[in-house]
Amino acid sequence: MPDPAVALVPPEAGPILCCPDKFRGSLTASDAAEAFATGVERAGRTARRLPLADGGEGTLDVLCPDPAQRRSARVTGPLGDPVDAEWGMRGDTAVVEMARASGLALVAGRNDPLRATTRGTGELIRAAIEADAPRILVAVGGSATTDGGLGALEVLGFDLRGVDVVVACDVTTTFVDAARVFGPQKEADADAVCELERRLAELAARYDSERGVDVRALPGSGAAGGLAGGLASLGARLVPGAALVAEIAGLRDALRAASLVLTGEGRFDATSLAGKVVGNVLREARAAGVPAAVVAGSAEPGRVPDDVRIATLVELGGSEETAFADAARLAAAAAAALVG
């Protein structure tokens, strides 16, 4: 834990920007930002809340927090059962979070990785197109699927109808590699991974011959089991999700008035500085000349750079069980200690 007597910024400085990602399994990004702000204000400082996401789960809540921005559609779930899935409108941009329609959380413990389909995500995209949204942001991540986006593309008739579709990716995995890298997380055994890999290779060849787009070497095309690559074959743009969400949410403008940035996530590990919210916030803060610190649920040994000041809930609470069970209180305590 940092020494609470050593403040990162003087008390008379400007507001402290609280911009975490979710703490998976315990706090949404909004919950985490609120906890950080509680700690900051307890320490006698002014806080500004700006929850963020990396383009995966939680993106809809971050970009469309007002219920008036939300719409709902009954769509096909990952295994064919109907699900009611929300999507949102932020200005002229529709926000579709694929986990709402095709997410692993919808079939946890009973997924069939060879059958799981992105059809429901295609139905959400189609709903946004039919609502005349000129731009659609598709947040991918947390998927149950490895169908290369075929289910979604079939629903769309292999046509985005001139709509500008941007896919927010939180990984750089390429199309065919999605089976090997993510298949086991989706309950695929070794034989299923081999079958999924074969299917993705065939799909990649099909997309290349029919659409003229080679997705095999396209960074991020393997996101959401290849949904990103499938949409790219129709002309969608693949972009780093954390940077895109931060841009839309106004991170750079918020940094101009901040004296300190507090960011965080459930676990600081090898991926934190590579495409995730924490890494993007630290880079943006450094570029803006604003000091930054991290609150994390836990931290992988040896992964925290020497110049990053961090407090973890596990260290404060004494165990992972306590960190999960009492995450909001511990996150507030960690924030208070970091700001001094």
C-alpha positions as a Markdown table, in Angstrom:
| # | Residue | x | y | z |
|---|---|---|---|---|
| 1 | Met | 0.0 | 0.0 | 0.0 |
| 2 | Pro | 1.2 | 3.6 | -0.7 |
| 3 | Asp | 2.1 | 5.7 | 2.3 |
| 4 | Pro | -1.1 | 7.8 | 2.9 |
| 5 | Ala | 1.0 | 10.6 | 4.2 |
| 6 | Val | 2.7 | 11.1 | 0.8 |
| 7 | Ala | 0.2 | 12.9 | -1.4 |
| 8 | Leu | 0.5 | 12.7 | -5.2 |
| 9 | Val | -0.7 | 16.2 | -5.6 |
| 10 | Pro | -1.1 | 19.1 | -3.2 |
| 11 | Pro | -4.5 | 19.6 | -1.6 |
| 12 | Glu | -5.2 | 22.9 | -3.3 |
| 13 | Ala | -4.9 | 21.3 | -6.8 |
| 14 | Gly | -7.8 | 20.7 | -9.1 |
| 15 | Pro | -10.3 | 17.7 | -9.2 |
| 16 | Ile | -9.3 | 14.1 | -9.2 |
| 17 | Leu | -10.6 | 12.2 | -12.2 |
| 18 | Cys | -11.9 | 8.7 | -11.4 |
| 19 | Cys | -12.0 | 6.7 | -14.6 |
| 20 | Pro | -11.9 | 2.9 | -13.9 |
| 21 | Asp | -12.9 | -0.1 | -16.0 |
| 22 | Lys | -15.2 | -2.7 | -14.3 |
| 23 | Phe | -13.9 | -5.0 | -11.6 |
| 24 | Arg | -15.2 | -8.2 | -13.1 |
| 25 | Gly | -17.5 | -10.1 | -10.8 |
| 26 | Ser | -17.7 | -7.3 | -8.1 |
| 27 | Leu | -18.1 | -3.7 | -9.5 |
| 28 | Thr | -19.4 | -2.2 | -12.7 |
| 29 | Ala | -17.3 | 0.6 | -14.1 |
| 30 | Ser | -19.8 | 3.1 | -12.7 |
| 31 | Asp | -19.8 | 1.4 | -9.3 |
| 32 | Ala | -16.0 | 1.5 | -9.2 |
| 33 | Ala | -15.9 | 5.2 | -10.2 |
| 34 | Glu | -18.4 | 5.9 | -7.4 |
| 35 | Ala | -16.3 | 4.0 | -4.9 |
| 36 | Phe | -13.1 | 5.9 | -6.0 |
| 37 | Ala | -14.9 | 9.2 | -5.7 |
| 38 | Thr | -16.2 | 8.3 | -2.2 |
| 39 | Gly | -12.6 | 7.7 | -1.1 |
| 40 | Val | -11.4 | 10.9 | -2.8 |
| 41 | Glu | -14.1 | 13.0 | -1.2 |
| 42 | Arg | -13.4 | 11.3 | 2.2 |
| 43 | Ala | -9.9 | 12.6 | 1.8 |
| 44 | Gly | -11.2 | 16.1 | 1.4 |
| 45 | Arg | -10.6 | 16.3 | -2.4 |
| 46 | Thr | -13.0 | 17.0 | -5.3 |
| 47 | Ala | -13.8 | 14.1 | -7.5 |
| 48 | Arg | -15.0 | 13.7 | -11.1 |
| 49 | Arg | -16.5 | 10.4 | -12.2 |
| 50 | Leu | -15.8 | 9.1 | -15.7 |
| 51 | Pro | -16.3 | 5.3 | -15.9 |
| 52 | Leu | -14.7 | 3.7 | -19.0 |
| 53 | Ala | -14.7 | 0.4 | -20.9 |
| 54 | Asp | -12.4 | -1.4 | -23.3 |
| 55 | Gly | -15.0 | -2.0 | -26.0 |
| 56 | Gly | -16.2 | -5.3 | -24.4 |
| 57 | Glu | -18.7 | -6.0 | -21.7 |
| 58 | Gly | -19.9 | -2.8 | -19.9 |
| 59 | Thr | -19.5 | -0.6 | -22.9 |
| 60 | Leu | -23.3 | 0.0 | -23.3 |
| 61 | Asp | -23.5 | 1.0 | -19.6 |
| 62 | Val | -20.6 | 3.5 | -20.0 |
| 63 | Leu | -21.8 | 5.1 | -23.2 |
| 64 | Cys | -25.5 | 5.0 | -22.7 |
| 65 | Pro | -26.1 | 5.3 | -18.9 |
| 66 | Asp | -29.4 | 7.1 | -19.3 |
| 67 | Pro | -32.4 | 4.7 | -19.6 |
| 68 | Ala | -33.8 | 7.2 | -22.1 |
| 69 | Gln | -30.9 | 6.2 | -24.4 |
| 70 | Arg | -31.8 | 2.5 | -24.3 |
| 71 | Arg | -33.9 | 0.4 | -26.6 |
| 72 | Ser | -34.6 | -3.3 | -26.5 |
| 73 | Ala | -35.2 | -6.1 | -28.9 |
| 74 | Arg | -36.0 | -9.8 | -28.6 |
| 75 | Val | -33.2 | -11.6 | -30.4 |
| 76 | Thr | -31.7 | -15.1 | -30.8 |
| 77 | Gly | -29.5 | -16.1 | -27.9 |
| 78 | Pro | -26.2 | -18.0 | -28.4 |
| 79 | Leu | -27.9 | -21.4 | -28.4 |
| 80 | Gly | -31.1 | -20.4 | -30.1 |
| 81 | Asp | -33.3 | -19.4 | -27.2 |
| 82 | Pro | -34.8 | -16.0 | -27.4 |
| 83 | Val | -33.3 | -13.2 | -25.2 |
| 84 | Asp | -34.3 | -9.6 | -24.6 |
| 85 | Ala | -31.2 | -7.5 | -25.3 |
| 86 | Glu | -30.7 | -3.8 | -24.9 |
| 87 | Trp | -28.9 | -1.5 | -27.3 |
| 88 | Gly | -28.5 | 2.2 | -27.1 |
| 89 | Met | -28.3 | 5.5 | -29.0 |
| 90 | Arg | -25.7 | 8.1 | -28.1 |
| 91 | Gly | -26.4 | 11.1 | -30.4 |
| 92 | Asp | -26.4 | 9.7 | -33.9 |
| 93 | Thr | -24.4 | 6.6 | -32.9 |
| 94 | Ala | -26.0 | 3.3 | -32.1 |
| 95 | Val | -24.2 | 1.2 | -29.4 |
| 96 | Val | -24.5 | -2.6 | -29.7 |
| 97 | Glu | -22.9 | -4.7 | -27.1 |
| 98 | Met | -22.6 | -8.2 | -28.5 |
| 99 | Ala | -22.4 | -9.8 | -25.0 |
| 100 | Arg | -26.1 | -8.8 | -24.5 |
| 101 | Ala | -27.2 | -11.1 | -27.3 |
| 102 | Ser | -24.4 | -13.6 | -27.8 |
| 103 | Gly | -22.5 | -13.5 | -24.5 |
| 104 | Leu | -21.0 | -16.4 | -22.6 |
| 105 | Ala | -22.8 | -15.1 | -19.5 |
| 106 | Leu | -26.1 | -16.1 | -21.1 |
| 107 | Val | -25.1 | -19.8 | -21.3 |
| 108 | Ala | -22.4 | -20.1 | -18.6 |
| 109 | Gly | -21.8 | -23.7 | -17.7 |
| 110 | Arg | -23.9 | -25.1 | -20.6 |
| 111 | Asn | -22.4 | -23.6 | -23.7 |
| 112 | Asp | -22.1 | -25.6 | -26.9 |
| 113 | Pro | -19.1 | -24.0 | -28.6 |
| 114 | Leu | -19.7 | -25.7 | -31.9 |
| 115 | Arg | -23.3 | -24.5 | -32.1 |
| 116 | Ala | -23.1 | -21.1 | -30.5 |
| 117 | Thr | -24.1 | -18.4 | -32.9 |
| 118 | Thr | -23.8 | -14.6 | -33.3 |
| 119 | Arg | -27.2 | -14.4 | -35.0 |
| 120 | Gly | -28.7 | -12.3 | -32.1 |
| 121 | Thr | -25.9 | -9.8 | -32.5 |
| 122 | Gly | -26.7 | -9.5 | -36.2 |
| 123 | Glu | -30.4 | -8.9 | -35.2 |
| 124 | Leu | -29.3 | -6.0 | -32.9 |
| 125 | Ile | -27.2 | -4.5 | -35.7 |
| 126 | Arg | -30.1 | -4.9 | -38.1 |
| 127 | Ala | -32.4 | -3.1 | -35.5 |
| 128 | Ala | -30.0 | -0.2 | -35.4 |
| 129 | Ile | -29.8 | 0.0 | -39.2 |
| 130 | Glu | -33.6 | -0.1 | -39.5 |
| 131 | Ala | -33.7 | 2.7 | -36.9 |
| 132 | Asp | -31.7 | 4.8 | -39.4 |
| 133 | Ala | -28.6 | 5.1 | -37.2 |
| 134 | Pro | -25.9 | 6.5 | -39.5 |
| 135 | Arg | -23.1 | 5.0 | -37.3 |
| 136 | Ile | -23.0 | 1.8 | -35.3 |
| 137 | Leu | -20.5 | 1.0 | -32.7 |
| 138 | Val | -20.3 | -2.8 | -32.1 |
| 139 | Ala | -18.7 | -3.6 | -28.7 |
| 140 | Val | -17.2 | -7.1 | -28.9 |
| 141 | Gly | -16.0 | -9.2 | -26.0 |
| 142 | Gly | -17.4 | -11.8 | -23.5 |
| 143 | Ser | -18.8 | -13.9 | -26.4 |
| 144 | Ala | -20.0 | -17.5 | -26.2 |
| 145 | Thr | -19.3 | -17.8 | -30.0 |
| 146 | Thr | -16.6 | -18.9 | -32.4 |
| 147 | Asp | -18.7 | -18.8 | -35.6 |
| 148 | Gly | -16.6 | -16.2 | -37.4 |
| 149 | Gly | -19.6 | -13.9 | -37.4 |
| 150 | Leu | -21.4 | -16.0 | -39.9 |
| 151 | Gly | -24.7 | -16.0 | -37.9 |
| 152 | Ala | -24.7 | -12.2 | -37.7 |
| 153 | Leu | -23.8 | -11.8 | -41.4 |
| 154 | Glu | -26.5 | -14.1 | -42.5 |
| 155 | Val | -29.1 | -12.1 | -40.6 |
| 156 | Leu | -27.7 | -8.9 | -42.2 |
| 157 | Gly | -27.9 | -10.4 | -45.7 |
| 158 | Phe | -24.1 | -9.8 | -46.0 |
| 159 | Asp | -24.9 | -6.1 | -46.3 |
| 160 | Leu | -24.4 | -3.1 | -43.9 |
| 161 | Arg | -26.5 | -0.9 | -46.2 |
| 162 | Gly | -24.0 | 1.9 | -46.3 |
| 163 | Val | -24.0 | 2.4 | -42.5 |
| 164 | Asp | -20.6 | 3.2 | -40.9 |
| 165 | Val | -19.9 | 0.3 | -38.6 |
| 166 | Val | -17.1 | 0.5 | -36.1 |
| 167 | Val | -16.0 | -2.6 | -34.2 |
| 168 | Ala | -14.4 | -1.8 | -30.8 |
| 169 | Cys | -11.9 | -4.6 | -30.2 |
| 170 | Asp | -10.1 | -5.3 | -26.9 |
| 171 | Val | -7.7 | -7.9 | -28.4 |
| 172 | Thr | -5.4 | -8.1 | -31.5 |
| 173 | Thr | -5.9 | -11.8 | -32.0 |
| 174 | Thr | -6.3 | -12.8 | -35.7 |
| 175 | Phe | -9.2 | -14.6 | -37.2 |
| 176 | Val | -8.3 | -18.3 | -37.3 |
| 177 | Asp | -6.3 | -18.0 | -34.0 |
| 178 | Ala | -9.5 | -17.1 | -32.2 |
| 179 | Ala | -10.3 | -20.9 | -31.8 |
| 180 | Arg | -7.1 | -21.7 | -30.1 |
| 181 | Val | -6.8 | -18.6 | -28.0 |
| 182 | Phe | -10.4 | -18.2 | -26.8 |
| 183 | Gly | -12.1 | -21.6 | -27.5 |
| 184 | Pro | -11.2 | -23.1 | -24.2 |
| 185 | Gln | -12.7 | -20.2 | -22.3 |
| 186 | Lys | -16.0 | -21.0 | -24.2 |
| 187 | Glu | -16.0 | -24.6 | -23.0 |
| 188 | Ala | -14.4 | -26.0 | -26.1 |
| 189 | Asp | -12.3 | -29.1 | -25.6 |
| 190 | Ala | -9.3 | -30.0 | -27.7 |
| 191 | Asp | -11.3 | -31.7 | -30.4 |
| 192 | Ala | -13.8 | -28.8 | -30.6 |
| 193 | Val | -10.9 | -26.3 | -30.9 |
| 194 | Cys | -9.6 | -28.2 | -33.9 |
| 195 | Glu | -13.0 | -28.2 | -35.5 |
| 196 | Leu | -13.6 | -24.5 | -34.8 |
| 197 | Glu | -10.2 | -23.7 | -36.3 |
| 198 | Arg | -11.0 | -25.7 | -39.4 |
| 199 | Arg | -14.3 | -23.8 | -39.8 |
| 200 | Leu | -12.7 | -20.4 | -39.3 |
| 201 | Ala | -10.0 | -21.2 | -41.9 |
| 202 | Glu | -12.8 | -22.2 | -44.4 |
| 203 | Leu | -14.7 | -19.0 | -43.6 |
| 204 | Ala | -11.7 | -16.8 | -44.0 |
| 205 | Ala | -11.2 | -18.3 | -47.5 |
| 206 | Arg | -14.9 | -17.7 | -48.2 |
| 207 | Tyr | -14.8 | -14.1 | -47.0 |
| 208 | Asp | -11.7 | -13.5 | -49.2 |
| 209 | Ser | -13.2 | -15.0 | -52.3 |
| 210 | Glu | -16.7 | -13.6 | -51.9 |
| 211 | Arg | -16.0 | -10.2 | -50.3 |
| 212 | Gly | -12.4 | -9.6 | -51.3 |
| 213 | Val | -11.2 | -9.1 | -47.7 |
| 214 | Asp | -8.5 | -11.3 | -46.3 |
| 215 | Val | -9.2 | -11.4 | -42.6 |
| 216 | Arg | -6.5 | -14.0 | -41.7 |
| 217 | Ala | -3.8 | -11.5 | -40.9 |
| 218 | Leu | -6.1 | -8.6 | -39.8 |
| 219 | Pro | -5.3 | -7.5 | -36.2 |
| 220 | Gly | -8.3 | -7.9 | -34.0 |
| 221 | Ser | -10.3 | -10.0 | -36.6 |
| 222 | Gly | -10.5 | -12.8 | -34.1 |
| 223 | Ala | -12.3 | -10.7 | -31.5 |
| 224 | Ala | -15.5 | -12.3 | -30.3 |
| 225 | Gly | -14.7 | -15.6 | -32.0 |
| 226 | Gly | -14.2 | -13.9 | -35.3 |
| 227 | Leu | -17.3 | -11.7 | -35.3 |
| 228 | Ala | -14.9 | -8.7 | -35.8 |
| 229 | Gly | -13.4 | -10.3 | -38.9 |
| 230 | Gly | -16.8 | -11.2 | -40.3 |
| 231 | Leu | -18.0 | -7.6 | -40.0 |
| 232 | Ala | -14.7 | -6.4 | -41.4 |
| 233 | Ser | -15.4 | -8.5 | -44.5 |
| 234 | Leu | -18.5 | -6.3 | -45.0 |
| 235 | Gly | -16.5 | -3.1 | -44.7 |
| 236 | Ala | -16.7 | -2.5 | -40.9 |
| 237 | Arg | -13.6 | -0.8 | -39.3 |
| 238 | Leu | -11.8 | -2.5 | -36.5 |
| 239 | Val | -10.4 | -0.1 | -33.8 |
| 240 | Pro | -8.9 | -0.4 | -30.4 |
| 241 | Gly | -11.9 | -0.4 | -28.0 |
| 242 | Ala | -10.4 | 1.3 | -25.0 |
| 243 | Ala | -9.2 | 4.3 | -27.0 |
| 244 | Leu | -12.4 | 4.6 | -28.9 |
| 245 | Val | -14.6 | 4.5 | -25.7 |
| 246 | Ala | -12.3 | 7.0 | -24.0 |
| 247 | Glu | -12.6 | 9.4 | -27.0 |
| 248 | Ile | -16.4 | 9.2 | -27.0 |
| 249 | Ala | -16.6 | 9.6 | -23.3 |
| 250 | Gly | -14.3 | 12.7 | -23.4 |
| 251 | Leu | -11.3 | 11.5 | -21.5 |
| 252 | Arg | -8.9 | 14.0 | -23.0 |
| 253 | Asp | -11.1 | 17.0 | -22.2 |
| 254 | Ala | -11.5 | 15.7 | -18.7 |
| 255 | Leu | -7.8 | 15.4 | -18.3 |
| 256 | Arg | -7.3 | 19.1 | -19.0 |
| 257 | Ala | -8.9 | 20.1 | -15.7 |
| 258 | Ala | -7.6 | 17.1 | -13.6 |
| 259 | Ser | -4.8 | 17.3 | -11.0 |
| 260 | Leu | -4.6 | 13.5 | -10.7 |
| 261 | Val | -6.1 | 10.4 | -12.5 |
| 262 | Leu | -7.3 | 7.3 | -10.7 |
| 263 | Thr | -7.9 | 4.3 | -13.0 |
| 264 | Gly | -8.3 | 0.7 | -12.2 |
| 265 | Glu | -9.6 | -2.8 | -13.0 |
| 266 | Gly | -10.2 | -6.2 | -11.3 |
| 267 | Arg | -6.7 | -7.6 | -12.0 |
| 268 | Phe | -3.6 | -5.8 | -13.1 |
| 269 | Asp | -1.7 | -8.3 | -15.3 |
| 270 | Ala | 0.2 | -8.7 | -18.6 |
| 271 | Thr | -2.8 | -7.4 | -20.6 |
| 272 | Ser | -3.4 | -4.3 | -18.6 |
| 273 | Leu | -1.0 | -2.1 | -20.6 |
| 274 | Ala | -1.9 | -3.7 | -23.9 |
| 275 | Gly | -5.3 | -2.5 | -25.2 |
| 276 | Lys | -7.1 | -2.3 | -21.8 |
| 277 | Val | -8.6 | 0.7 | -20.1 |
| 278 | Val | -5.8 | 1.1 | -17.5 |
| 279 | Gly | -3.0 | 1.1 | -20.1 |
| 280 | Asn | -4.9 | 3.6 | -22.3 |
| 281 | Val | -5.6 | 6.0 | -19.3 |
| 282 | Leu | -2.0 | 5.8 | -18.2 |
| 283 | Arg | -0.7 | 6.7 | -21.7 |
| 284 | Glu | -3.2 | 9.6 | -22.1 |
| 285 | Ala | -2.4 | 10.9 | -18.6 |
| 286 | Arg | 1.3 | 10.8 | -19.3 |
| 287 | Ala | 0.8 | 12.6 | -22.6 |
| 288 | Ala | -1.3 | 15.3 | -20.8 |
| 289 | Gly | 1.3 | 15.7 | -18.0 |
| 290 | Val | -1.2 | 14.6 | -15.3 |
| 291 | Pro | 0.0 | 12.1 | -12.6 |
| 292 | Ala | -1.9 | 8.9 | -12.4 |
| 293 | Ala | -2.4 | 6.0 | -10.0 |
| 294 | Val | -4.1 | 2.6 | -10.1 |
| 295 | Val | -6.6 | 0.8 | -7.9 |
| 296 | Ala | -6.8 | -2.9 | -8.7 |
| 297 | Gly | -8.5 | -5.9 | -7.2 |
| 298 | Ser | -5.2 | -7.7 | -7.4 |
| 299 | Ala | -1.9 | -7.5 | -9.3 |
| 300 | Glu | 0.1 | -10.2 | -11.0 |
| 301 | Pro | 3.6 | -10.2 | -9.4 |
| 302 | Gly | 6.2 | -8.5 | -11.6 |
| 303 | Arg | 3.7 | -6.9 | -13.9 |
| 304 | Val | 3.4 | -3.4 | -12.3 |
| 305 | Pro | 6.0 | -0.9 | -13.8 |
| 306 | Asp | 8.2 | 0.8 | -11.2 |
| 307 | Asp | 6.7 | 4.2 | -12.1 |
| 308 | Val | 3.1 | 3.2 | -11.5 |
| 309 | Arg | 1.7 | 3.7 | -8.0 |
| 310 | Ile | -0.9 | 1.1 | -7.2 |
| 311 | Ala | -3.1 | -0.1 | -4.3 |
| 312 | Thr | -4.9 | -3.4 | -4.4 |
| 313 | Leu | -8.1 | -4.6 | -2.7 |
| 314 | Val | -6.5 | -8.0 | -1.9 |
| 315 | Glu | -3.7 | -6.2 | 0.0 |
| 316 | Leu | -6.1 | -4.0 | 1.9 |
| 317 | Gly | -8.7 | -6.8 | 2.6 |
| 318 | Gly | -6.2 | -9.6 | 3.3 |
| 319 | Ser | -7.7 | -12.1 | 0.8 |
| 320 | Glu | -9.3 | -12.5 | -2.6 |
| 321 | Glu | -12.6 | -13.5 | -0.9 |
| 322 | Thr | -12.7 | -10.3 | 1.1 |
| 323 | Ala | -11.7 | -8.2 | -1.9 |
| 324 | Phe | -14.7 | -9.6 | -3.9 |
| 325 | Ala | -17.2 | -9.4 | -1.0 |
| 326 | Asp | -16.3 | -5.9 | 0.1 |
| 327 | Ala | -15.0 | -4.4 | -3.1 |
| 328 | Ala | -16.7 | -1.0 | -2.9 |
| 329 | Arg | -15.5 | -0.2 | 0.6 |
| 330 | Leu | -12.0 | -1.4 | -0.1 |
| 331 | Ala | -11.8 | 0.6 | -3.4 |
| 332 | Ala | -12.9 | 3.7 | -1.6 |
| 333 | Ala | -10.2 | 3.1 | 1.1 |
| 334 | Ala | -7.6 | 2.5 | -1.6 |
| 335 | Ala | -8.5 | 5.7 | -3.4 |
| 336 | Ala | -8.3 | 7.7 | -0.2 |
| 337 | Ala | -4.9 | 6.3 | 0.6 |
| 338 | Leu | -3.6 | 7.1 | -2.9 |
| 339 | Val | -4.7 | 10.7 | -2.9 |
| 340 | Gly | -3.3 | 11.3 | 0.6 |
